[in-house]
Structure formats: C-alpha cells, structure tokens
Amino acid sequence: MGESWPGLDDTDDELYYNVGKMRAVADDLEVALAPTQGAGGTKEGVTGSVESLTRYFSLDESHIGKWPAASAFAASVSSIIPDTSTYGPYWMGNGHGLAQLYQAYVECCQEVVQAIRESADVYERTNPPQADAGE
C-alpha cells in the first residue's frame, strides 16, 4: 500500500489550506468571467458576453463548411427545439444552441467561484489559528 493522502489520518500536520490564496483564486476567476457578463458589443465588436453571443453571433454551414463534422456541429448549435404547444417545433436561430451551452459554462464557473469562497469561509471558521499560517 502506498502513502496515504494528507488529511486521511488523524493528524493535521500535512493538511493546510491557505484561506488568502483560496480567496485570491476565486477573485481571479471572477475577474476572468467579467467579460462574459453584460450587454456585450455590436456586430463589429463582440466582447464575448453571453448576450452578445445570443444577439450577434451566427453559425451555420455557410460559416464552417458542409463536410460531415462541420455540418453536424452547425446543426448542434442551431437546433430545432421542441415546443409542447399546438404550434409544434420552432427554430431557435443560428447560434442560440451554442449560446445556451456558453451560458451553462458561465454559470458553472460562477458556482466554482462561490464554492471556493464558501470553502475558505468554513476553513477560516473551523481552523482559525491555521487559516493563513505558513504563507
């Protein structure tokens, strides 16, 4: 059997979390996510925000080609979404499928930032003497 991971035994000698560094990582991630928020740009200058992707971005076979993989990718990001009403399926428009995936990615990143901050708060409360020792 190999070495055990720190924290799996009954000593805290090797287990240490630097709360300041944890918060700095969360802050850096939040800054990196800033361009994904807000109104975005225009057709000429898209910023990378979810809204600009939804409003101005268009992706179809004419942009990336009609070879099988490109065509399948274009279809996956601009798909027909089922409508449960009497009107049947409707077309979401070019890029909207990709925008939904991008929005989900942004939300997951925001959850990671929140989880890091919550972990830092818990560690600081439960281990105050060690919270930032050893910097």
C-alpha positions in Angstrom: 0.0 0.0 0.0 1.3 3.4 -0.9 1.4 6.7 1.0 -1.9 8.0 2.3 -3.2 11.3 1.2 -2.9 14.2 3.6 -5.9 14.5 5.9 -6.9 10.9 5.8 -5.1 10.1 9.0 -5.8 11.6 12.4 -3.2 14.3 12.2 -3.4 17.7 10.6 0.4 18.1 10.2 0.3 17.9 6.4 -3.1 19.3 5.8 -3.2 23.0 5.3 -5.4 25.4 3.3 -4.3 29.0 2.8 -7.6 31.0 3.0 -6.0 34.1 1.5 -4.9 32.1 -1.6 -8.3 30.4 -1.9 -10.0 33.8 -1.9 -7.4 35.2 -4.4 -8.1 32.3 -6.8 -11.9 33.0 -6.5 -11.2 36.7 -7.2 -9.1 35.9 -10.2 -11.7 33.6 -11.7 -14.4 36.2 -11.1 -12.3 38.8 -13.0 -11.7 36.3 -15.8 -15.5 35.8 -16.0 -16.3 39.6 -16.2 -16.2 39.8 -20.0 -19.0 37.1 -20.2 -21.4 39.4 -18.3 -23.4 42.4 -19.5 -24.6 43.7 -22.8 -21.6 42.9 -24.9 -20.8 44.7 -28.1 -22.1 45.2 -31.5 -21.8 43.1 -34.7 -18.5 44.8 -35.4 -17.0 44.3 -31.9 -18.3 41.3 -29.9 -16.9 41.2 -26.4 -17.6 37.6 -25.5 -20.6 38.1 -23.3 -23.4 35.7 -23.3 -25.8 38.4 -24.5 -23.5 39.4 -27.5 -23.2 35.8 -28.5 -27.0 35.4 -28.4 -27.7 38.7 -30.2 -25.0 39.0 -32.8 -23.4 35.6 -33.3 -24.4 33.4 -36.2 -23.0 30.0 -37.0 -24.2 27.7 -39.8 -22.8 25.6 -42.6 -22.0 28.7 -44.6 -19.5 29.8 -41.9 -17.7 26.5 -41.2 -18.4 24.2 -44.2 -20.7 21.4 -45.3 -18.4 18.5 -44.7 -20.0 16.0 -42.3 -18.4 17.0 -39.0 -18.8 20.8 -39.7 -22.4 20.2 -40.7 -23.2 18.2 -37.6 -21.6 20.9 -35.4 -23.6 23.6 -37.1 -26.8 21.6 -36.5 -25.9 21.0 -32.9 -25.6 24.7 -32.0 -28.5 25.9 -34.1 -31.1 23.3 -33.4 -34.9 22.9 -33.6 -36.2 23.0 -30.1 -39.5 21.1 -29.4 -42.5 23.2 -28.4 -45.1 21.4 -26.4 -47.9 23.8 -27.6 -50.1 23.2 -30.6 -47.6 25.1 -32.8 -45.1 22.3 -32.9 -41.3 22.6 -33.1 -39.8 26.0 -33.8 -36.4 27.2 -35.0 -34.3 28.9 -32.3 -32.0 30.7 -34.8 -28.3 30.5 -35.5 -26.0 30.4 -32.5 -28.7 30.1 -29.9 -27.8 26.5 -29.0 -24.2 27.5 -28.6 -25.3 30.5 -26.5 -27.2 28.2 -24.2 -24.1 26.0 -23.7 -22.0 29.0 -23.1 -24.4 30.3 -20.5 -24.3 27.0 -18.8 -20.5 27.1 -18.8 -20.5 30.6 -17.3 -23.0 29.6 -14.6 -20.8 26.6 -13.7 -17.7 28.8 -13.4 -19.7 31.2 -11.1 -20.7 28.2 -8.9 -17.0 27.2 -8.7 -16.1 30.8 -7.5 -18.9 30.6 -4.9 -17.8 27.1 -3.7 -14.2 28.3 -3.3 -15.3 31.3 -1.2 -17.6 29.1 0.9 -14.8 26.6 1.5 -12.5 29.4 2.6 -15.1 30.7 5.0 -15.7 27.3 6.5 -12.0 26.6 6.9 -11.4 30.0 8.4 -14.2 29.4 11.0 -13.2 25.8 11.8 -9.4 26.3 11.9 -8.7 29.9 12.7 -5.2 29.5 14.1 -4.0 27.8 11.0 -6.1 29.7 8.5 -3.2 31.7 6.9 -0.2 30.2 8.7 2.8 29.3 6.6 2.5 31.9 3.9 
